[in-house]
Structure formats: C-alpha cells, structure tokens
Amino acid sequence: MNKLGVRDLDVKGRRVLVRVDFNVPLDGARVTDDTRLVASLPTIRYLIEKGARVILMSHLGRPKGAPNPKYGMAPVAARLGELLRMPVKLAPDCVGDATRALALALADGQVLLLENLRFHAEEEANDAAFATRLAELGEVYVNDAFGSAHRAHASTEAVAKLLPQAASGFLMQKELDYLGRALAEPKRPFVAVLGGSKISGKIDVIENLMGKVDSLLVGGAMMFTFYKARGMETGRSLVEADRVEMAAKILAAAKSRGVDLVLPTDVLVGSSAEKSDGSEKAVAADQIPAEGVGLDIGPDSAQEYARRIQGARTVVWNGPMGVFEVPEFSHGTLAVAQAMAEATAKGATTVVGGGDSAAAVNQLGLEARMSHVSTGGGASLEFLEGKALPGVAALTDKS
C-alpha cells in the first residue's frame, strides 16, 4: 500500500484527528464488548507517546441522523479511559464552537472523544461543509477504522482530502497488509472458504478469487443454489431462485479455468433452521428429502474441507458453513475454524474476513490462533471483491 502510515507523520504538539471504529455493543451505560476499542489502542498509544493531541471520532449504532441518548459516546469514553489508564474527555458534539474550543485546549498527550458522528445526517451523506467543520478540529488525519473504509462518508473520505496529510493507523495497515498479501502474493496452495446464506452477496468475491486460488470451498446456504443449478433436490432449503442461472455460469467458469470449486458431498438436514428438535441427520448431497431443510455441511464434507485447509499455505475464509448460531448446526463452521488454527500452527497464513466468520471464531475462542481476523465485515468483503475502498483511496500517497 503506497499510502502514508501513522509513523510517517510528525505529530508532536499537533492535533491529530483520528477516525476509529468504536461502533460497540452497549447495555445501558456499559460497553459489553470492547474488542474494537482494544484493537485501536496501538495507534492511540503511539500518538500519545509521540506527544500528539489526539481527537477521536466514530459512529455508534444507527441514530438516523439526529441526537439520540441511546447512542451517546459517554460509555465508550469511560471504557477507553479505563483501557488507557488516563482521562478521556468527551465533547458535547462532533462539530461546533464548544467542541472546537475543547480541541484547541488539548495539551500534548491528551485525548478527546467526539460525540457520535451519526447524530448528523451530513456524515453519511459525505457532506463537504460538514467535513470542513470536522477538519477544523485537526491538523493531520489518521484513519484506523477499516470497518468503515468501504463507506464514502464525511469522516472517512471527504475530511481526509481537506487536511494536508492523511495516513493509515496501525490497525488499518495490518488489515490491508494481510488481506493485500493474501490476494497479491499468496503462498500456495491458496484455499478460499466461502459460506453465508446468499450467493448474491458473494458473486463478486467468487469471480475475483477465481483467478487467484487453487481451491474454492463452498458452504453455507448458498451451496443449495449451486445444487439447484446442477438440477439436484434441495427440499425446503434456502435457494435464491433468481441466481440459479448465475450459479450455473460460475460452475462452468470454474471448470473451464481449471479452478477446483468444491461443493459439500453431504449435508445436515432437519425440519427447521430456528432450533434443533433432535431429528437432524446427515444425508448425501443428492439425497436431500423434499421436506428437509439444509442446516450445515455434513461430517464427511467437514472432514474433507479440514484436510484441504490443513494442507494449504494461504487460507482466506468468509462466511459460516451453516446456521452456526445454533450449537447443533455449528459443527461445519467449527471444523473450518479448527482446521485454520491447525494450519496456522504449521506456518500457513490464515485470514478470517470479518462479519459472521469473525463472530464464529471469537465465539469459539480461536481468534488468537489465526494469522489475522478482520475487524471489518463489509470492508473485507469489498476488498476480496477487488474493489477500491474510499477510506483508503482518500489517504495521502507516499510518493
């Protein structure tokens, strides 16, 4: 990535406007999961140590462009202060005279957190005047919010172009480094594992990866659209009827290009995806009963996918293999996660592409055993699709 990084900036005594991703779950006045706060600490601590005057900005929830106490940043400021072991001031708004006065009054090494950006509809509209008011708070800009990098919002794109230098933070650099290297310079065999419910959300990813990977392992409910394209019975499983023809084209393209696109050979079927009633059983992929609902890849497929993953040098995973939220339907997803952890231990580069995959890995306690777990579901998906991310494109080029 030929963009400025935070280490390229002279920040001592300067107000550094930092876009972070503090969109965390709250229970009243308490942050219930501080993973995203912890992920931002290396950049914040670096800036503090270098004598910067740190101004943090983030969105939280969906307040629909107006102030809403339910989505206020006070709990975030309190938890961040605990993590940093120092006071974190909270601004009354993200723009305005009172906020600007607080920003100008900061001393070296102090931290100010702005109120929720999405209390203003202009944020998501990428409004130029709103971005100008944000830019007035800082002297240089750092974007460490990879999870929002695919959004062209005022705080991620417009403001970056208004300050003389716009750099990536350490978390952003790490995300782009792992995802970028996995796609551009993969050690082989390179295996991609794609799951999730809808083929429509993964078509661009499949097409972009088709020319890069050695094997593409498919799971999740989107496998049933592929089965339907092969003329197979899918019972009451989730099928995107309007994408069957596209699935057929993908299968044909994979065959003509010599790409090993692998579909599960067996499936766990039951009566409902909502909960287990004990009637679930594994059947061959071509033996799904007319009244059956596909819930997960079957045990034979889970074993085969694990074998392929453990033999890989690079693995990228996006999307669960089944309805992993229900324990009885999570075995395929668990098998993939455990196989990736074992592949990592053997020296493979393993990248989990955010969203439900990251949630599954965290739920299983395997995050530390992956090379990298992305903090951005939508951003990592668009990166895997080969799309430019507005929040990255807006950063200052090194040359």
C-alpha distance (Angstrom), angle and dihedral (degrees) to the residues before:
residue distance angle dihedral
M1 . . .
N2 3.79 . .
K3 3.80 94.6 .
L4 3.79 131.8 112.2
G5 3.79 115.6 -91.1
V6 3.79 126.4 -152.8
R7 3.82 90.3 -101.0
D8 3.81 88.8 61.2
L9 3.81 91.6 63.9
D10 3.81 129.2 88.8
V11 3.79 98.7 -138.5
K12 3.82 105.6 162.4
G13 3.80 110.1 127.5
R14 3.80 91.6 -3.7
R15 3.80 129.3 118.0
V16 3.80 107.0 -115.4
L17 3.81 115.2 -162.0
V18 3.81 106.8 -151.4
R19 3.81 125.1 -167.9
V20 3.80 107.2 -150.6
D21 3.81 132.4 173.1
F22 3.80 104.9 -118.5
N23 3.81 94.1 153.0
V24 3.81 91.5 135.5
P25 3.82 132.3 158.2
L26 3.80 115.8 -98.3
D27 3.77 134.6 -160.8
G28 3.79 102.3 -162.7
A29 3.80 105.4 -63.2
R30 3.80 95.0 -9.7
V31 3.80 131.3 89.5
T32 3.81 105.3 -133.9
D33 3.81 97.3 -168.9
D34 3.81 119.0 27.1
T35 3.84 96.6 179.2
R36 3.80 92.9 118.4
L37 3.79 92.5 47.6
V38 3.80 90.9 51.6
A39 3.81 90.5 48.2
S40 3.82 90.2 57.8
L41 3.82 95.8 49.6
P42 3.83 98.4 90.6
T43 3.81 91.8 59.2
I44 3.82 94.6 42.0
R45 3.81 93.4 46.8
Y46 3.81 91.6 47.4
L47 3.80 90.9 53.3
I48 3.82 91.9 47.1
E49 3.81 91.6 49.9
K50 3.80 90.8 49.6
G51 3.82 91.3 54.0
A52 3.78 98.3 -107.8
R53 3.79 122.9 154.8
V54 3.79 98.7 -125.0
I55 3.81 122.0 -147.0
L56 3.81 113.4 -177.9
M57 3.79 125.0 -162.8
S58 3.80 131.7 -176.6
H59 3.76 144.4 149.2
L60 3.81 122.7 -117.4
G61 3.79 124.8 -161.5
R62 3.79 123.5 -38.6
P63 3.80 109.1 -60.1
K64 3.84 89.7 161.5
G65 3.77 98.4 -124.7
A66 3.81 99.0 -54.8
P67 3.83 135.6 87.8
N68 3.79 112.6 -85.7
P69 3.83 121.2 174.4
K70 3.81 89.4 -146.8
Y71 3.81 88.8 69.0
G72 3.80 99.5 39.8
M73 3.82 118.7 136.9
A74 3.84 97.0 -131.3
P75 3.85 94.5 103.0
V76 3.80 89.3 48.8
A77 3.81 92.4 51.2
A78 3.80 90.1 50.0
R79 3.81 94.4 49.7
L80 3.81 93.4 43.4
G81 3.80 89.4 51.9
E82 3.80 89.0 54.1
L83 3.80 91.6 50.3
L84 3.81 93.3 47.0
R85 3.83 92.4 39.4
M86 3.78 90.6 -133.6
P87 3.80 137.5 86.9
V88 3.79 117.6 -78.9
K89 3.78 112.2 -159.9
L90 3.80 117.8 -141.0
A91 3.79 119.3 -143.9
P92 3.83 118.6 -140.8
D93 3.82 89.9 -127.0
C94 3.79 138.6 -2.3
V95 3.82 92.7 -110.7
G96 3.80 136.7 19.6
D97 3.79 139.2 79.1
A98 3.81 97.2 -67.0
T99 3.80 92.1 50.4
R100 3.80 92.0 45.6
A101 3.82 90.2 51.4
L102 3.82 90.3 53.3
A103 3.81 90.9 48.9
L104 3.81 92.8 49.8
A105 3.82 91.2 47.9
L106 3.82 94.3 56.1
A107 3.80 117.1 119.8
D108 3.80 124.7 -146.1
G109 3.81 110.6 -69.4
Q110 3.80 95.9 16.0
V111 3.81 123.9 127.1
L112 3.80 129.9 -141.6
L113 3.81 123.2 -174.0
L114 3.79 116.9 -156.2
E115 3.79 121.9 -138.6
N116 3.82 117.8 -100.6
L117 3.82 111.8 -53.9
R118 3.79 91.6 -147.5
F119 3.79 92.0 63.6
H120 3.82 79.5 87.7
A121 3.82 119.4 61.4
E122 3.82 87.7 -151.0
E123 3.83 89.9 73.6
E124 3.81 96.3 68.7
A125 3.82 90.6 35.8
N126 3.84 88.8 61.0
D127 3.80 86.7 -128.9
A128 3.82 113.0 -167.5
A129 3.81 95.9 -146.6
F130 3.81 91.8 50.3
A131 3.81 90.3 48.3
T132 3.81 89.1 52.2
R133 3.81 90.2 55.1
L134 3.81 90.0 50.7
A135 3.80 91.6 47.3
E136 3.82 90.6 54.7
L137 3.81 88.4 67.7
G138 3.81 95.9 61.1
E139 3.77 142.7 43.1
V140 3.81 97.7 -154.3
Y141 3.81 131.9 17.7
V142 3.80 133.3 -133.1
N143 3.81 124.6 -174.1
D144 3.81 113.5 -157.2
A145 3.82 96.0 155.1
F146 3.79 104.6 101.6
G147 3.82 89.5 163.6
S148 3.82 88.8 66.8
A149 3.81 98.1 36.0
H150 3.81 92.4 101.7
R151 3.81 90.4 59.7
A152 3.80 120.2 86.4
H153 3.81 94.6 -145.1
A154 3.79 130.6 149.1
S155 3.81 93.2 -103.1
T156 3.82 95.1 45.4
E157 3.79 104.6 38.0
A158 3.81 117.6 7.0
V159 3.81 96.9 46.3
A160 3.82 91.6 48.4
K161 3.80 89.3 62.9
L162 3.82 93.6 49.8
L163 3.81 99.6 58.5
P164 3.82 121.3 70.2
Q165 3.80 94.3 -118.7
A166 3.82 129.2 27.9
A167 3.80 117.5 -176.8
S168 3.79 139.0 174.3
G169 3.80 121.1 -109.9
F170 3.80 123.6 -130.9
L171 3.81 94.8 -93.6
M172 3.81 92.1 50.4
Q173 3.81 90.0 47.7
K174 3.81 91.6 50.2
E175 3.80 92.7 49.5
L176 3.79 93.7 49.5
D177 3.79 92.6 42.7
Y178 3.81 95.2 53.8
L179 3.80 96.9 39.1
G180 3.80 92.5 40.9
R181 3.79 95.2 48.8
A182 3.80 92.6 44.6
L183 3.80 90.2 57.3
A184 3.81 101.7 33.2
E185 3.80 102.9 36.7
P186 3.81 108.4 17.0
K187 3.78 120.6 173.3
R188 3.78 106.8 -129.2
P189 2.95 142.5 -80.4
F190 3.83 86.8 49.8
V191 3.82 112.2 -166.0
A192 3.81 125.0 -173.3
V193 3.81 120.0 -163.4
L194 3.79 115.0 -160.0
G195 3.79 125.4 -175.5
G196 3.76 138.5 148.1
S197 3.75 133.5 111.2
K198 3.79 105.1 -78.2
I199 3.77 132.4 50.0
S200 3.83 88.5 -159.1
G201 3.82 89.8 69.1
K202 3.80 93.0 51.1
I203 3.81 104.5 39.3
D204 3.81 94.6 99.6
V205 3.81 90.7 46.3
I206 3.81 91.7 50.6
E207 3.80 92.3 48.4
N208 3.82 92.8 47.5
L209 3.81 93.5 46.9
M210 3.79 94.4 44.1
G211 3.79 92.8 83.7
K212 3.79 94.9 42.3
V213 3.81 109.8 44.0
D214 3.79 132.5 72.2
S215 3.81 93.2 -150.0
L216 3.79 134.2 17.1
L217 3.81 114.3 -160.5
V218 3.81 114.1 -161.3
G219 3.81 125.5 -157.3
G220 3.77 139.2 144.8
A221 3.77 125.0 68.0
M222 3.80 91.7 -51.7
M223 3.82 87.7 76.0
F224 3.82 88.3 73.9
T225 3.81 91.6 61.4
F226 3.81 87.4 54.5
Y227 3.84 90.1 48.4
K228 3.79 89.7 51.2
A229 3.82 89.1 51.4
R230 3.81 86.8 57.5
G231 3.80 90.7 51.2
M232 3.80 95.0 -108.7
E233 3.80 128.3 147.4
T234 3.82 111.8 -102.2
G235 3.81 100.9 175.8
R236 3.80 112.6 -155.9
S237 3.80 93.0 -26.9
L238 3.80 119.3 133.5
V239 3.81 108.9 -84.8
E240 3.81 126.9 171.1
A241 3.78 98.7 -139.2
D242 3.80 92.8 -168.6
R243 3.83 91.1 55.3
V244 3.81 99.9 50.5
E245 3.81 92.8 95.6
M246 3.81 89.9 49.2
A247 3.80 90.6 50.1
A248 3.81 88.8 53.2
K249 3.81 90.2 52.4
I250 3.81 91.0 50.1
L251 3.81 90.9 51.6
A252 3.81 90.6 49.1
A253 3.81 92.3 46.9
A254 3.80 91.8 50.2
K255 3.80 90.7 51.2
S256 3.81 94.2 47.9
R257 3.82 92.1 47.8
G258 3.77 95.1 46.7
V259 3.82 93.7 -115.8
D260 3.79 115.0 152.1
L261 3.83 100.7 -129.9
V262 3.81 104.5 -178.3
L263 3.80 124.6 -160.0
P264 3.82 122.8 -169.8
T265 3.80 114.5 -90.0
D266 3.80 92.0 -153.5
V267 3.79 135.4 30.9
L268 3.79 137.1 -158.2
V269 3.81 106.8 -125.5
G270 3.78 131.6 -173.7
S271 3.77 142.2 149.6
S272 3.83 100.8 -89.3
A273 3.79 140.5 17.2
E274 3.80 91.0 -148.8
K275 3.80 98.2 74.9
S276 3.79 142.4 -20.6
D277 3.81 119.0 -91.4
G278 3.80 93.6 179.7
S279 3.80 94.5 -107.2
E280 3.82 96.0 102.2
K281 3.78 119.0 122.7
A282 3.78 138.7 170.8
V283 3.79 116.4 -110.0
A284 3.80 134.5 175.8
A285 3.81 111.7 -88.3
D286 3.83 90.6 -112.6
Q287 3.81 92.5 49.7
I288 3.81 102.1 62.8
P289 3.83 106.8 143.7
A290 3.80 119.0 -122.1
E291 3.82 92.0 -114.0
G292 3.83 95.4 40.2
V293 3.81 126.2 111.5
G294 3.80 117.9 -148.4
L295 3.82 109.9 -127.7
D296 3.81 107.9 166.8
I297 3.78 142.8 -11.2
G298 3.81 110.5 -79.3
P299 3.82 126.9 -107.0
D300 3.82 95.1 -100.4
S301 3.81 90.6 52.4
A302 3.79 91.4 45.4
Q303 3.81 89.2 53.6
E304 3.81 92.3 47.2
Y305 3.82 93.3 47.5
A306 3.81 90.1 48.6
R307 3.83 90.0 51.7
R308 3.80 92.2 51.5
I309 3.81 93.0 45.7
Q310 3.80 92.8 49.2
G311 3.80 89.2 52.5
A312 3.81 93.7 51.8
R313 3.81 129.5 97.7
T314 3.82 94.2 -158.0
V315 3.83 125.4 30.3
V316 3.80 127.8 179.9
W317 3.81 117.1 -174.0
N318 3.78 128.1 -170.1
G319 3.81 122.5 167.2
P320 3.83 134.4 17.3
M321 3.79 123.1 -89.3
G322 3.80 94.8 -128.6
V323 3.79 144.3 -14.6
F324 3.81 89.8 -44.6
E325 3.82 93.8 173.6
V326 3.83 87.6 74.1
P327 3.84 107.1 67.5
E328 3.81 94.0 -142.0
F329 3.82 90.1 55.7
S330 3.82 97.1 44.4
H331 3.82 100.8 80.4
G332 3.82 95.8 98.8
T333 3.78 92.1 50.0
L334 3.80 90.5 46.0
A335 3.81 90.9 50.9
V336 3.81 91.4 52.9
A337 3.80 92.5 47.1
Q338 3.80 93.4 48.4
A339 3.80 92.1 46.0
M340 3.80 90.1 51.8
A341 3.80 90.5 50.4
E342 3.82 89.4 52.0
A343 3.82 91.3 46.5
T344 3.82 89.2 52.2
A345 3.80 90.0 52.8
K346 3.83 88.3 54.1
G347 3.81 91.1 54.7
A348 3.81 102.3 -93.1
T349 3.80 122.1 140.4
T350 3.81 107.5 -119.0
V351 3.80 122.0 -171.0
V352 3.80 123.9 -174.5
G353 3.80 110.0 -158.0
G354 3.78 103.1 -139.7
G355 3.80 128.2 -111.8
D356 3.81 118.7 67.3
S357 3.82 92.2 -8.6
A358 3.80 91.0 57.9
A359 3.81 90.3 45.2
A360 3.81 90.0 52.5
V361 3.81 92.9 49.1
N362 3.80 91.3 48.2
Q363 3.80 91.1 46.8
L364 3.80 89.5 52.8
G365 3.81 92.8 47.5
L366 3.82 92.6 -121.9
E367 3.81 100.1 117.5
A368 3.82 94.3 106.4
R369 3.81 90.3 53.3
M370 3.82 94.8 61.4
S371 3.80 124.5 81.5
H372 3.77 89.8 -127.3
V373 3.80 137.8 -6.1
S374 3.79 111.1 -162.7
T375 3.80 119.9 -129.0
G376 3.80 92.5 -152.4
G377 3.80 122.0 69.7
G378 3.80 99.3 179.1
A379 3.81 93.8 34.0
S380 3.80 94.3 50.2
L381 3.81 90.3 46.8
E382 3.81 92.1 53.3
F383 3.80 90.0 45.6
L384 3.82 89.5 53.0
E385 3.80 87.6 49.3
G386 3.80 88.4 59.2
K387 3.80 94.3 -114.3
A388 3.81 124.4 145.5
L389 3.81 112.4 -112.2
P390 3.84 111.6 -132.9
G391 3.81 92.5 -145.3
V392 3.81 90.2 56.0
A393 3.80 97.8 39.4
A394 3.84 89.8 55.4
L395 3.82 93.3 59.6
T396 3.81 119.8 102.8
D397 3.79 117.1 -90.7
K398 3.79 115.6 -120.8
S399 3.79 95.9 -133.9
